[in-house]
Amino acid sequence: MKKLISKSLLILSLMFIVGQHAIAQVLEDYNPKWQEGEREKWFSSNDRLILDLDLETFPLASFSFEFPDHSVVFVGEKLWFFTDQDTVFTEQVADFKKEVSSERVNLTVFKNGISSDQASVKKILKSETLESSITEVGLLSDKRNFDRQSIRDFFVVGLLISLLLITLYKLAYPFIFAMMVKPISLLNAEDFSESGSLQKFFSIDILFYVFLVNMLLSLAMVTGLVAFRQEWLEARIELSFTSLIIIWLGGAFFLLILTILKFTAIRILSYLFDLGKLEFPHFFYLLRLVVISTIGLILVCAFFLLNEFSSIKMALELSFTGFFWIYILGILALFLIMVNRLGFKKYHLFTYLCIAELVPFLILAKLVLDLGH
């Protein structure tokens, strides 16, 4: 009987000891302190949770984090990570404090329709077993050290510089500016009339205009590159306001060179296919289409950067997809205009447009798609 009692006490003691190590002790539960963000017009997004974290007390304890799928998490103004699925992990308070370099910090979780019961933050004491298992799950999170304010500053400064140059261009060349931004010209095919067609390209006014268009397009592309391939960029350069400005200007000059090469190729193909002076209306018709589409891209970038930052990736994905199909439709419209107005043979024009526009554009789109993914 005594042996049975002794064994029972021993088993109960072991169970108590194991239980103490297996269960994490909650030191502070932050869940009742979640604040649901209200809709603002500019520098915050709707549908977000805000929490003030104390990093001074219990430095040897750990934070237990739980976040829902497709949420974006910020520590202060710094993008911490985003989740593709429900994510649970822990991080020691002392390590977290070193990472943010502050004693108190705001944790913000962005997700459309999120509520306070979908996210959880607790300060706990836990065992080594729990730490190792949960930390392994935490490694699935894509942690980031990029400050979202940097991309905002870059975009706003880049846009202001572009608008300033556009204003100066409008004052210097009002006729060309007014003619190149008219959307109605895409429908009435003004470029293919004698009065509406520009018969020059290698002049300072046209090249400067093309450079301005490429500045706006490069601005949208760099913003998209940061949104889609931030980790890839951070592995190669230090992402900062200065580096983004350099990439933007370098991209604008690179696009200008590509545009010059494209026009040269169109001129050569137009000569080989015996199409006369067709290269000018062809080029400027699609350039006007690119201008209007790029303005749409810039507006989307501006709205989601300043209003709905958590949704910018999806918005840009839809916008670039729209840009792709708009350009394809532009090539189709160009084909129909040439057939109806100029009387060229269909197979002749189809071959010309495939070589001059469709194939190069699809190759470029494939390269951009590979870079974005």
C-alpha positions in Angstrom: 0.0 0.0 0.0 2.8 2.4 0.9 4.6 1.5 -2.3 1.4 2.3 -4.3 1.0 5.6 -2.5 4.7 6.5 -3.1 4.4 5.7 -6.8 1.2 7.7 -7.1 2.9 10.7 -5.4 5.9 10.3 -7.7 3.7 10.2 -10.8 1.7 13.3 -9.7 5.0 15.2 -8.9 6.4 14.4 -12.4 3.1 15.4 -14.0 3.2 18.7 -12.1 6.8 19.4 -13.1 6.1 18.6 -16.7 3.0 20.6 -16.7 4.8 23.6 -15.3 7.3 23.5 -18.2 4.8 22.7 -20.9 2.4 25.5 -20.2 3.5 29.1 -20.7 2.7 31.5 -18.0 0.9 34.7 -19.2 2.4 37.7 -17.6 0.5 40.4 -19.4 -2.5 40.0 -21.8 -2.6 42.9 -24.3 -5.7 41.7 -26.2 -8.2 43.9 -24.3 -6.0 46.9 -25.2 -6.5 46.6 -29.0 -7.8 49.8 -30.5 -9.7 49.6 -33.8 -8.5 52.4 -36.2 -11.0 54.8 -37.6 -11.1 55.8 -41.3 -8.7 58.6 -42.2 -8.2 60.3 -45.5 -4.5 60.3 -46.0 -1.8 58.7 -43.9 -3.6 55.8 -42.3 -5.6 52.9 -43.7 -9.1 51.8 -42.8 -9.6 48.4 -41.0 -6.6 48.3 -38.7 -5.8 47.4 -35.1 -3.4 49.5 -33.0 -1.7 48.3 -29.8 0.8 50.1 -27.5 3.6 47.6 -26.4 5.6 48.1 -23.2 9.2 46.8 -23.9 10.6 47.9 -20.5 9.1 45.4 -18.1 9.9 41.7 -18.1 12.8 41.8 -20.5 13.5 38.1 -20.1 9.9 37.2 -21.0 8.6 36.7 -24.6 5.9 38.2 -26.7 3.4 35.7 -28.1 2.0 37.0 -31.4 -1.0 35.7 -33.4 -2.0 37.3 -36.7 -4.6 36.4 -39.3 -3.8 35.6 -42.9 -3.2 38.4 -45.4 -2.5 41.0 -42.8 0.3 43.6 -42.8 2.1 44.3 -39.5 3.9 47.6 -38.8 6.1 48.4 -35.7 5.8 52.2 -35.5 6.3 53.4 -39.1 8.4 50.4 -40.1 7.0 47.5 -42.1 7.7 44.4 -40.0 6.2 41.6 -42.0 3.1 40.4 -43.9 1.3 37.0 -43.5 0.1 34.8 -46.3 -1.6 32.5 -43.8 -2.5 32.5 -40.1 0.8 33.0 -38.2 1.8 32.3 -34.6 5.3 32.9 -33.2 7.1 34.3 -30.2 10.0 36.7 -29.8 11.9 37.6 -26.6 11.1 41.0 -25.3 14.8 42.0 -25.1 15.5 41.0 -28.7 12.3 42.8 -29.9 13.5 45.9 -28.0 16.9 45.8 -29.7 15.2 45.5 -33.1 12.9 48.6 -32.6 15.4 50.6 -30.4 12.6 52.0 -28.2 11.1 51.3 -24.8 7.5 51.7 -26.0 6.2 51.2 -29.5 2.9 51.0 -31.4 2.0 47.7 -33.2 -0.4 48.2 -36.1 -2.1 45.4 -38.0 -3.7 46.2 -41.3 -6.4 43.9 -42.9 -9.7 44.7 -44.5 -12.5 43.9 -42.0 -10.1 42.9 -39.1 -11.5 42.8 -35.6 -9.8 42.7 -32.2 -10.5 39.0 -31.7 -8.5 38.0 -34.8 -5.1 39.1 -33.4 -3.5 38.3 -30.2 -0.4 39.6 -28.3 0.6 38.3 -24.9 3.7 38.7 -22.7 4.6 35.2 -21.5 7.2 33.0 -19.7 7.7 29.8 -21.6 9.8 26.7 -21.7 12.7 25.9 -24.0 10.5 23.3 -25.8 7.8 25.8 -26.5 10.3 28.4 -27.6 12.0 26.1 -30.1 8.7 24.9 -31.6 7.0 28.2 -31.9 10.1 30.0 -33.1 10.3 27.6 -36.0 6.7 28.6 -37.0 7.7 32.2 -36.6 10.4 31.8 -39.2 7.7 31.4 -41.8 6.9 35.1 -41.3 8.5 37.4 -43.8 10.2 40.0 -41.5 11.2 43.3 -43.0 13.1 46.4 -42.0 11.9 48.8 -44.6 10.2 52.0 -43.4 7.0 52.7 -45.3 7.6 56.4 -44.9 10.7 56.2 -47.1 8.7 54.9 -50.1 6.1 57.6 -49.4 8.8 60.3 -49.3 10.4 59.0 -52.5 7.1 58.9 -54.3 6.0 62.3 -53.3 9.4 63.9 -54.1 9.6 62.1 -57.4 6.1 63.1 -58.3 6.7 66.8 -57.4 9.9 66.9 -59.5 8.0 65.4 -62.4 5.1 67.8 -62.1 7.5 70.7 -61.9 9.3 69.7 -65.1 5.9 69.0 -66.8 4.8 72.6 -65.8 7.9 74.1 -67.3 7.5 72.0 -70.5 3.9 73.2 -70.8 5.0 76.8 -70.6 7.8 76.2 -73.2 5.9 74.0 -75.6 2.1 74.5 -75.1 1.1 73.2 -78.5 2.9 69.9 -78.3 1.8 69.4 -74.7 -1.9 70.0 -75.5 -1.8 67.7 -78.5 -0.1 64.8 -76.7 -2.5 64.6 -73.7 -5.8 64.6 -75.6 -7.6 61.3 -75.0 -10.0 62.0 -77.9 -7.1 61.6 -80.3 -7.0 57.9 -79.6 -10.6 57.6 -81.0 -10.4 60.0 -84.0 -6.9 58.9 -85.0 -5.7 62.5 -85.3 -2.1 61.2 -85.6 -2.9 59.7 -89.0 -4.2 63.0 -90.5 -1.9 65.5 -92.2 -2.7 68.3 -89.6 -2.3 66.1 -86.5 0.8 64.1 -87.3 4.2 65.1 -85.9 6.9 64.6 -88.4 9.9 64.8 -86.1 11.4 62.8 -83.2 15.0 63.7 -82.7 14.4 67.2 -81.5 14.8 68.6 -78.0 11.1 69.2 -77.5 10.0 65.7 -78.4 12.9 64.0 -76.6 12.3 66.0 -73.5 8.6 65.1 -73.6 9.4 61.4 -74.0 11.8 61.7 -71.0 9.0 63.2 -68.8 6.7 60.3 -69.7 9.5 57.9 -68.8 10.1 59.6 -65.5 6.4 59.0 -64.6 6.5 55.4 -65.8 9.8 54.7 -64.0 8.2 56.2 -60.8 5.3 53.7 -61.0 7.7 50.8 -61.8 10.0 51.5 -58.9 7.0 51.7 -56.5 5.8 48.4 -57.9 9.3 46.9 -57.6 9.5 47.8 -53.9 6.0 46.4 -53.3 6.6 43.1 -55.1 10.3 42.5 -54.7 11.4 44.3 -51.5 13.3 41.3 -50.2 15.1 40.9 -53.5 16.1 44.6 -53.5 17.3 44.5 -49.9 19.6 41.6 -50.7 21.4 43.7 -53.3 21.2 47.4 -52.1 20.3 49.3 -49.0 16.8 50.5 -49.5 16.6 54.2 -48.6 15.2 57.4 -50.0 18.5 58.2 -51.8 18.8 54.8 -53.4 15.2 54.9 -54.6 15.8 58.3 -56.2 18.9 57.0 -58.0 17.0 53.9 -59.2 14.1 56.1 -60.4 16.3 58.5 -62.4 18.4 55.6 -63.8 15.2 53.8 -64.8 13.9 57.0 -66.6 17.1 57.3 -68.6 17.1 53.6 -69.4 13.5 53.8 -70.6 14.5 56.8 -72.7 17.2 54.8 -74.4 14.7 52.0 -75.0 12.2 54.4 -76.5 14.8 55.9 -78.9 15.8 52.3 -80.0 12.2 51.5 -80.5 11.5 54.4 -82.7 14.7 53.7 -84.7 13.5 50.1 -85.2 10.0 51.2 -86.2 11.6 53.6 -88.8 13.7 50.8 -90.2 10.8 48.3 -90.4 8.6 51.0 -92.0 11.2 51.5 -94.7 11.6 47.7 -95.2 7.8 47.2 -95.5 7.5 50.2 -97.8 5.0 52.0 -95.5 6.2 55.5 -96.2 6.2 57.9 -93.2 4.0 55.6 -91.1 6.6 55.5 -88.2 5.5 58.9 -86.9 1.8 58.4 -86.5 2.4 54.8 -85.3 4.8 55.9 -82.6 2.9 59.0 -81.4 -0.4 57.1 -81.3 0.9 54.5 -78.9 2.9 57.1 -77.0 -0.3 59.0 -76.2 -1.8 55.7 -75.0 1.2 55.1 -72.8 0.9 58.6 -71.4 -2.8 58.2 -70.4 -2.2 54.7 -68.9 0.8 56.0 -66.9 -1.2 58.8 -65.5 -3.7 56.1 -64.3 -0.8 54.2 -62.7 0.5 57.2 -60.9 -3.0 58.0 -59.5 -3.3 54.5 -58.2 0.1 54.6 -56.6 -0.6 57.9 -54.9 -4.0 56.9 -53.5 -2.9 53.6 -52.1 0.5 54.9 -50.7 -1.3 57.6 -48.8 -4.6 56.0 -48.0 -4.7 52.2 -48.2 -1.0 51.1 -47.9 -2.0 47.6 -46.9 -3.7 47.1 -50.2 -1.1 48.6 -52.5 0.3 45.3 -53.7 -3.1 44.0 -55.0 -3.9 47.4 -56.5 -0.6 47.6 -58.4 -1.0 44.0 -59.6 -4.4 44.9 -61.1 -3.1 48.2 -62.4 -0.1 46.7 -64.3 -2.4 44.0 -65.6 -4.7 46.7 -66.9 -1.8 48.5 -68.4 -0.8 45.4 -70.3 -4.2 44.8 -71.8 -4.7 48.5 -72.6 -1.5 48.4 -74.7 -2.6 45.2 -76.4 -5.9 46.8 -77.3 -4.0 49.9 -78.5 -2.0 47.7 -80.9 -5.3 46.2 -82.2 -6.8 49.7 -82.6 -3.7 50.8 -84.5 -4.1 47.8 -86.8 -7.7 48.7 -87.5 -6.9 52.4 -88.1 -4.2 51.5 -90.6 -6.4 49.1 -92.5 -9.4 51.4 -92.7 -7.7 54.8 -93.2 -4.6 53.9 -95.1 -5.7 50.9 -97.1 -2.8 48.6 -96.4 -3.2 44.9 -96.8 -4.1 43.1 -93.6 -1.4 40.4 -93.6 1.2 43.0 -94.5 0.2 45.2 -91.6 -0.2 42.3 -89.2 3.3 41.1 -89.9 4.7 44.6 -89.5 2.9 45.2 -86.1 3.9 41.8 -84.8 7.6 42.5 -85.5 7.5 46.2 -84.5 5.2 46.1 -81.5 3.6 42.8 -80.3 6.6 40.5 -80.0 8.9 43.1 -78.3 6.1 44.1 -75.9 5.3 40.5 -75.0 9.0 39.8 -74.4 9.4 42.9 -72.2 6.2 42.0 -70.3 7.5 38.5 -69.6 10.8 40.0 -68.2 8.8 42.4 -66.0 6.6 39.5 -64.8 9.6 37.4 -64.0 11.2 40.2 -62.1 7.9 40.9 -60.2 7.6 37.3 -59.0 
